[in-house]
Amino acid sequence: KKEMGLDGYMTYLRSWSAYQTAKATGVDLLDEQMVARFKDAWGGIEVKTVSWPVFLRIGLV
């Protein structure tokens, strides 16, 4: 978990390799329309708790 504002969250999303790969091929996953939708959903400049649970299956076969 981490406390983030919208700008920090958008920076986090843009750091993902999937975003970088798409951008390198000319696809903007976070275009102006998508960023506007995030802003509407976020609800202003407030800081929110962001979490990203990770589930792993680890073992030998």
C-alpha positions as a printed Julia matrix, in Angstrom:
61×3 Matrix{Float64}:
   0.0     0.0     0.0
   1.1     3.53   -0.69
  -0.39    7.0    -0.36
  -0.54    8.71   -3.77
  -2.05   11.67   -5.48
  -3.32   11.35   -9.03
  -0.09   12.7   -10.55
   1.96   10.12   -8.67
  -0.4     7.35   -9.73
  -0.23    8.38  -13.38
   3.57    8.45  -13.16
   3.45    4.95  -11.67
   1.25    3.68  -14.53
   3.53    5.26  -17.12
   6.5     3.4   -15.61
   5.03   -0.01  -16.49
   6.8    -1.89  -19.26
   3.46   -2.57  -20.99
   2.8     1.17  -21.21
   6.32    1.86  -22.45
   6.08   -0.89  -25.09
   2.72    0.38  -26.34
   4.0     3.95  -26.47
   7.09    2.86  -28.43
   4.78    1.33  -31.07
   2.67    4.49  -31.3
  -0.19    3.51  -28.99
  -0.93    5.99  -26.19
  -2.79    4.03  -23.51
  -3.09    7.14  -21.33
  -4.27    9.69  -23.87
  -5.95   12.95  -22.84
  -9.41   11.34  -22.77
  -8.27    8.49  -20.51
  -6.43   10.87  -18.17
  -9.59   13.01  -17.96
 -11.59    9.91  -16.99
  -9.04    9.11  -14.27
  -9.31   12.7   -12.97
 -13.1    12.48  -12.81
 -12.97    9.14  -11.0
 -10.19   10.23   -8.63
 -12.2    13.17   -7.38
  -9.77   16.07   -7.16
  -6.33   16.53   -5.69
  -6.79   14.33   -2.65
  -4.31   11.63   -1.73
  -5.61    8.07   -1.74
  -4.3     4.76   -0.5
  -3.3     2.68   -3.5
  -2.68   -1.04   -3.15
  -1.61   -3.69   -5.59
  -1.92   -7.19   -4.18
   0.38   -9.76   -5.74
  -0.47  -13.44   -5.93
   2.3   -15.88   -6.8
   2.37  -19.6    -7.32
   5.9   -20.77   -6.7
   7.24  -24.28   -6.83
   9.04  -26.95   -8.78
   7.48  -29.31  -11.28
